Amino acid sequence: MKALKIIIGGAIAVVIVAAIAGGSNDKDASATRTETVFIGHQARVKTGFIGCIKTDDTERVKELVRQHDSDAASAISHGCRAIDAGKIGVIEDLSVWTGNSCIRTRGEPNCYWFPTVLIEPANG
């Protein structure tokens, strides 16, 4: 649980809020640009965050981060886990509607829904 608070807390939360909410100026907009990831392709986590097995849980975490309630966001633990920056995995599913990708990192049996803006192609 402490690891989740570290990932959600501090400056990382500011970057994540900007990326998830979208920026209003050029500097903010550059933080939201993503390279396209595709189902079946390898991807790298650019910024650590929480991934969840259920997309609804990921959406709730994102909403709590937008509200600057990192304690509540880190309390969501059932079916969720911290995914550190630099992790490599395979994109198993995408949701354009929610802006999430389901990434299965190496050694994990399940994919976790994770904000697509925080993922890049592994070769990028």
Residue frames relative to the residue before (quaternion, step in Angstrom):
aa qw qx qy qz dx dy dz
M 1.0000 0.0000 0.0000 0.0000 0.00 0.00 0.00
K 0.6216 0.5460 -0.3457 0.4427 3.60 1.01 -0.75
A 0.6270 0.5391 -0.3396 0.4483 3.60 1.02 -0.77
L 0.6329 0.5247 -0.3407 0.4561 3.60 1.01 -0.74
K 0.6455 0.5137 -0.3252 0.4623 3.61 0.98 -0.79
I 0.6319 0.5283 -0.3349 0.4577 3.58 1.01 -0.76
I 0.6717 0.4942 -0.3010 0.4626 3.58 0.91 -0.88
I 0.7052 0.4559 -0.2666 0.4730 3.56 0.92 -0.88
G 0.6840 0.5474 -0.2874 0.3871 3.58 0.97 -0.84
G 0.8187 0.3621 -0.2107 0.3926 3.47 -1.44 0.07
A 0.8456 -0.1961 0.1588 0.4704 3.47 -1.26 -0.67
I 0.5816 0.5860 -0.3863 0.4113 3.58 1.06 -0.62
A 0.6315 0.5361 -0.3370 0.4475 3.59 0.95 -0.81
V 0.6246 0.5363 -0.3380 0.4561 3.60 1.02 -0.76
V 0.6612 0.4949 -0.3000 0.4774 3.59 0.91 -0.91
I 0.6713 0.4993 -0.3002 0.4582 3.56 0.91 -0.92
V 0.6357 0.5151 -0.3372 0.4657 3.59 0.92 -0.83
A 0.6578 0.5009 -0.3126 0.4677 3.60 0.91 -0.85
A 0.6834 0.4870 -0.2931 0.4582 3.58 0.91 -0.88
I 0.7013 0.4621 -0.2770 0.4667 3.58 0.91 -0.89
A 0.7261 0.4406 -0.2452 0.4674 3.58 0.89 -0.92
G 0.4348 -0.6772 0.4806 0.3485 3.58 1.14 -0.54
G 0.3933 -0.7473 0.4941 0.2067 3.54 -0.97 0.85
S 0.3860 -0.7263 0.5221 0.2254 3.52 -1.25 0.43
N 0.7571 0.2504 -0.2047 0.5676 3.60 1.21 -0.13
D 0.7395 -0.4340 0.2652 0.4409 3.59 -1.27 0.19
K 0.6370 0.5287 -0.3376 0.4479 3.58 0.98 -0.79
D 0.6728 0.4751 -0.2873 0.4889 3.59 0.95 -0.90
A 0.6406 0.5458 -0.3287 0.4285 3.58 0.96 -0.85
S 0.6311 0.5349 -0.3520 0.4378 3.60 1.00 -0.70
A 0.6232 0.5350 -0.3413 0.4571 3.61 1.13 -0.55
T 0.7089 0.4593 -0.2695 0.4625 3.60 1.13 -0.51
R 0.5062 0.6433 -0.4370 0.3728 3.62 1.21 -0.18
T 0.0452 -0.7956 0.6041 0.0107 3.53 -0.94 0.88
E 0.4133 -0.6234 0.5858 0.3120 3.48 -1.27 0.43
T 0.5572 -0.6354 0.4233 0.3264 3.54 -1.05 0.74
V 0.1293 -0.7458 0.6485 0.0810 3.52 -1.03 0.90
F 0.2125 -0.7962 0.5613 0.0766 3.55 -1.07 0.79
I 0.5883 -0.5594 0.4510 0.3709 3.54 -1.19 0.62
G 0.7972 0.2746 -0.2358 0.4832 3.54 -0.95 0.98
H 0.6455 0.5077 -0.3174 0.4742 3.59 1.27 -0.19
Q 0.5217 -0.6207 0.4831 0.3303 3.53 -1.24 0.48
A 0.0548 -0.7881 0.6131 -0.0021 3.53 -1.11 0.79
R 0.2975 -0.7297 0.5932 0.1646 3.54 -1.32 0.49
V 0.4152 -0.6759 0.5492 0.2631 3.55 -1.04 0.80
K 0.3014 -0.7721 0.5379 0.1543 3.60 -0.65 1.15
T 0.7989 0.0834 0.0033 0.5956 3.57 0.95 -0.92
G 0.4636 -0.6961 0.4753 0.2730 3.56 -0.76 1.02
F 0.1052 0.7635 -0.6271 0.1127 3.54 -1.10 0.80
I 0.5659 -0.5630 0.4580 0.3913 3.57 -1.28 -0.21
G 0.1306 -0.7572 0.6356 0.0746 3.54 -1.01 0.90
C 0.1505 -0.7977 0.5809 0.0596 3.56 -1.07 0.75
I 0.5590 -0.6016 0.4535 0.3463 3.55 -1.16 0.63
K 0.7382 0.3226 -0.1942 0.5598 3.59 1.07 -0.76
T 0.4914 -0.6832 0.4601 0.2830 3.56 -0.82 0.99
D 0.6007 0.5643 -0.3651 0.4331 3.61 1.07 -0.64
D 0.6398 0.5158 -0.3268 0.4667 3.59 1.04 -0.73
T 0.6273 0.5221 -0.3323 0.4726 3.59 1.02 -0.76
E 0.6441 0.5141 -0.3199 0.4674 3.58 0.97 -0.82
R 0.6420 0.5152 -0.3266 0.4645 3.60 1.01 -0.75
V 0.6292 0.5212 -0.3325 0.4711 3.60 0.98 -0.83
K 0.6589 0.5074 -0.3127 0.4590 3.60 0.88 -0.92
E 0.6521 0.5120 -0.3169 0.4606 3.59 0.96 -0.82
L 0.6564 0.5017 -0.3137 0.4681 3.60 0.94 -0.81
V 0.6271 0.5152 -0.3354 0.4784 3.60 1.05 -0.71
R 0.6262 0.5315 -0.3345 0.4621 3.60 0.99 -0.81
Q 0.6953 0.4490 -0.2554 0.4998 3.58 1.12 -0.72
H 0.4282 -0.7248 0.4318 0.3237 3.59 1.34 0.09
D 0.4777 0.6377 -0.4535 0.3993 3.59 1.07 0.77
S 0.0700 -0.8524 0.5181 0.0097 3.55 0.50 1.25
D 0.5950 0.5596 -0.3781 0.4358 3.62 1.07 -0.55
A 0.6711 0.4772 -0.2958 0.4842 3.58 0.92 -0.87
A 0.6377 0.5305 -0.3311 0.4497 3.59 0.97 -0.83
S 0.7051 0.4524 -0.2779 0.4700 3.58 0.91 -0.84
A 0.5846 0.5840 -0.3726 0.4223 3.61 1.22 -0.29
I 0.5752 0.5465 -0.3917 0.4659 3.59 1.21 -0.32
S 0.1050 0.8422 -0.5179 0.1066 3.56 -0.22 1.21
H 0.5824 0.5871 -0.3953 0.3998 3.61 1.08 -0.49
G 0.8403 0.0701 -0.0912 0.5298 3.55 -0.52 1.18
C 0.6660 0.4454 -0.3014 0.5169 3.59 1.28 0.17
R 0.0291 0.7909 -0.6112 0.0075 3.54 -1.22 0.49
A 0.5565 -0.5836 0.4722 0.3561 3.51 -1.25 0.48
I 0.0934 -0.7556 0.6461 0.0547 3.55 -1.04 0.83
D 0.3255 -0.8002 0.4832 0.1424 3.53 -0.46 1.28
A 0.6052 -0.5343 0.4529 0.3784 3.53 -1.27 0.52
G 0.7521 0.3755 -0.2932 0.4553 3.55 -1.06 0.80
K 0.5116 0.6370 -0.4311 0.3830 3.60 1.21 -0.30
I 0.2433 -0.7491 0.6036 0.1238 3.55 -1.09 0.82
G 0.1275 0.7916 -0.5902 0.0936 3.56 -1.03 0.78
V 0.4961 -0.6166 0.5200 0.3215 3.51 -1.39 -0.09
I 0.3832 -0.6908 0.5621 0.2451 3.56 -0.99 0.86
E 0.1577 -0.8196 0.5478 0.0569 3.56 -0.57 1.19
D 0.7896 -0.0099 0.0122 0.6134 3.58 1.20 -0.42
L 0.1710 -0.7648 0.6141 0.0931 3.57 -1.28 0.46
S 0.0925 -0.7620 0.6348 0.0886 3.55 -1.19 0.53
V 0.2949 -0.7483 0.5725 0.1595 3.54 -0.48 1.21
W 0.6030 0.5962 -0.3439 0.4033 3.58 1.06 -0.77
T 0.7876 0.3000 -0.1565 0.5150 3.61 0.85 -0.97
G 0.4073 -0.7106 0.4784 0.3166 3.59 1.19 -0.42
N 0.5534 0.5918 -0.3906 0.4370 3.57 1.19 0.59
S 0.1964 -0.7286 0.6417 0.1367 3.51 -1.31 0.51
C 0.3249 -0.7135 0.5798 0.2220 3.55 -1.10 0.66
I 0.0424 -0.8202 0.5689 -0.0417 3.56 -0.33 1.31
R 0.1685 -0.7488 0.6343 0.0925 3.54 -0.97 0.96
T 0.2352 -0.7917 0.5508 0.1209 3.54 -0.39 1.25
R 0.6819 -0.4982 0.3487 0.4066 3.53 -1.24 0.52
G 0.8109 0.2552 -0.2176 0.4795 3.53 -0.96 0.96
E 0.6408 0.5031 -0.3250 0.4802 3.60 1.26 -0.11
P 0.4012 -0.7245 0.5011 0.2509 3.62 -0.92 0.83
N 0.7561 0.3422 -0.1845 0.5264 3.61 1.16 -0.56
C 0.3770 -0.6589 0.5794 0.2966 3.52 -1.27 0.36
Y 0.2500 -0.7581 0.5907 0.1173 3.53 -1.22 0.63
W 0.4270 -0.6895 0.5253 0.2575 3.56 -0.92 0.96
F 0.0009 0.8042 -0.5776 0.1398 3.49 -0.73 1.22
P 0.5554 -0.6167 0.4142 0.3737 3.66 -0.90 0.72
T 0.4698 -0.7081 0.4588 0.2595 3.57 -0.69 1.12
V 0.6130 0.5667 -0.3604 0.4163 3.63 1.04 -0.66
L 0.6925 0.4594 -0.2732 0.4846 3.60 1.22 -0.32
I 0.6427 0.4733 -0.3006 0.5221 3.58 1.36 0.25
E 0.0559 -0.7755 0.6274 0.0425 3.56 -1.17 0.63
P 0.6270 -0.5023 0.4021 0.4392 3.60 -1.19 0.35
A 0.5579 -0.6410 0.4145 0.3255 3.60 -0.97 0.84
N 0.6955 0.4538 -0.2798 0.4817 3.59 1.10 -0.55
G 0.5820 0.6184 -0.3539 0.3919 3.60 1.32 -0.01
